Every structure is written in C-alpha cells, then in structure tokens.
Amino acid sequence: IKLGSKELFKNIVDQCESKNFAVVLIHDAQDKKNTADALDKMIKYLKSKGFIFRTFDDITPTEIKEMIKLKIMNRGA
C-alpha cells in the first residue's frame, strides 16, 4: 500500500501520541516522494510535542533498555 503524505503524517501522529519517545524509521528512496513531502511537517509536529531528534549512536543505555522492554528494538545499539 502506498500512502499519501497526509496518511503518513497521521500515522506518525497516531503512533507517537501519549509517548515520551519514539523511533521513526523513514526509508530514503527515489520512489518515496510522499515520505519526503510529509517529513518537514512530521519534524515540526514532533518538535512541538517536545521530541528530540538523535541517532542511535546518541541514545543512552537506559533508553536502550526501555526500547527493548517496549519491543521497539530487540538488542543493544
């Protein structure tokens, strides 16, 4: 299923609602125009909700344990 940029944005909003952190995986490919179109709005929305953007290299051991517990990731980064 190919989602439009509005649907992609809504998915991010719905999945991040009432969470204090989230991992958002976004694929980069030539045919992912809708993802690119939604990205700016997603970033602005998440920042307005207090989310901070970092790479996996920047997360703390405590955050890794929490993500494993929540099944966001299955092993240490």
C-alpha positions in Angstrom: 0.0 0.0 0.0 1.4 3.4 -1.0 0.3 6.1 1.5 0.0 9.8 0.7 1.8 12.4 2.7 -1.3 13.2 4.8 -1.7 9.5 5.7 2.0 9.2 6.6 1.8 12.2 8.8 -1.4 10.9 10.5 0.3 7.6 11.2 3.2 9.3 12.9 0.8 11.5 15.0 -1.2 8.5 16.0 1.8 6.3 16.8 3.6 9.0 18.9 0.5 10.2 20.8 1.0 9.9 24.6 4.5 8.6 24.2 7.6 10.2 25.7 9.9 8.8 23.0 9.6 7.1 19.7 11.7 5.6 16.9 10.6 6.6 13.5 12.1 4.8 10.6 11.9 6.6 7.3 13.1 5.0 4.1 15.0 7.1 1.6 14.5 6.0 -2.0 13.7 7.7 -5.3 10.0 6.5 -5.2 9.4 7.8 -1.6 8.2 11.2 -2.6 5.2 11.1 -0.2 7.6 10.4 2.7 9.8 13.4 1.7 6.7 15.6 1.3 5.5 14.7 4.8 8.9 14.9 6.5 9.0 18.6 7.3 5.5 18.6 8.8 6.4 15.4 10.9 9.6 17.0 12.3 7.8 20.3 13.1 5.0 18.4 14.8 7.2 16.1 16.9 9.4 19.0 17.9 6.3 21.0 19.0 5.5 18.0 21.2 8.9 18.1 22.9 10.5 15.2 21.0 14.3 15.5 20.5 15.9 14.0 17.4 19.0 11.9 17.8 20.7 9.0 16.1 21.0 5.5 17.6 24.7 6.4 18.4 23.4 9.1 20.8 20.9 7.1 22.9 21.7 6.2 26.5 21.9 2.7 28.0 18.7 3.5 29.9 16.9 4.4 26.7 18.1 1.2 25.1 16.8 -0.9 28.0 13.4 0.9 27.8 13.2 0.4 24.0 14.0 -3.3 24.5 11.3 -3.5 27.2 8.8 -1.8 24.9 9.9 -4.1 22.0 10.9 -1.1 19.9 14.3 -2.7 19.4 15.4 -6.3 20.2 19.1 -5.7 21.2 21.5 -3.1 22.2 22.5 -0.5 19.6 
